Amino acid sequence: MKIGFIGLGNMGGPMAANLAKAGHEVAGFDTAAPMPEGVSKADSAAAAATGADVVITMLPNGKILRGVADQVIPAMAAGAVLCDCSTVDVDSARAVAEQANAAGMGALDAPVSGGIGGAQGGTLTFMVGGPDAAFATVQPLFDIMGQKAVHCGEAGAGQAAKICNNMILGVTMIATCEAFALADKLGLDRQKMFDVVSTSSGYSWSMNAYCPAPGIGPKSPADNDYKPGFAAELMLKDLNLSQDAASSAGADTPMGRQARDLYAQFVEHEDGRGKDFSAMLPRFNKLNG
Ligand code: NAD
């Protein structure tokens, strides 16, 4: 396939490289990042999109996505598919899809989970919103960049799945960290705490797969001095998106709001920026004295 790839940062760079390695013809554009191996450099977003069967975007936020969509949609051929893999607000995802549909193109919102390791290894999970035909067109590319693509529903459904998942993740990580900090105060050995909770009703991905206590459970960022991993400021971005979506949809999400406020405090007023989101545990330990 002929692919235009816009946004070649930490995630987009390796994703584009994997597509090129698999034999696709990839034209890339980024305002700052270098071209990954095998990707030819286009002079603009519109140039990368011209003649492409699929245009993939991997950008920082919804405002930038809307700006890039304004440039690429007029350059795309009718029948081509615009596939946004960034994590953005549901409203931007739906607006861009409508704009693309009105111009005769397919559109998908296809945010990912799996982080930079997943992008490099081609093991991402895609959660996808948009019509069946567009999903079928892009599926072979999802198979190269990832291990799984779940078609979640119409436009915006992929972003909805992503922010709901990450809202659960933010809340359970905080719950796991505050419980460890309480266990410390109560004199309970951390390994015993893990042995019990990881096989009891308090278990979760945060406890079992990404344990925030160093030296306990499988290897995680806690074992690497809380270097990300998944940075606290990226968790804050996703929790802001879920709270924005909750207010525009009229949903009550009190735990999501608490989690957002706590990560905002950690990142903006404490020393959380640049640390993994599981560094909530040493934060609670410090507060607890
Ligand atoms: P990044 O900042 O490394 O990459 C974004 C790239 O977009 C940068 O290279 C930047 O120069 C480029 N860019 C910005 N404006 C542009 C424009 N107008 N035209 C062309 N290029 C432009 O970020 P990332 O870590 O690659 O994340 C990308 C997206 O993926 C974000 O939405 C993020 O929330 C999401 N995401 C990231 C991770 C992760 O672990 N990093 C995991 C899942 C999802």
Boltz pocket constraint, residues with backbone or C-beta under 6 A from the ligand:
constraints:
  - pocket:
      binder: B
      contacts: [[A, 6], [A, 7], [A, 8], [A, 9], [A, 10], [A, 11], [A, 12], [A, 29], [A, 30], [A, 31], [A, 32], [A, 33], [A, 45], [A, 58], [A, 59], [A, 60], [A, 61], [A, 64], [A, 67], [A, 68], [A, 85], [A, 86], [A, 87], [A, 88], [A, 112], [A, 113], [A, 114], [A, 115], [A, 116], [A, 229], [A, 230], [A, 234], [A, 237]]
      max_distance: 6.0
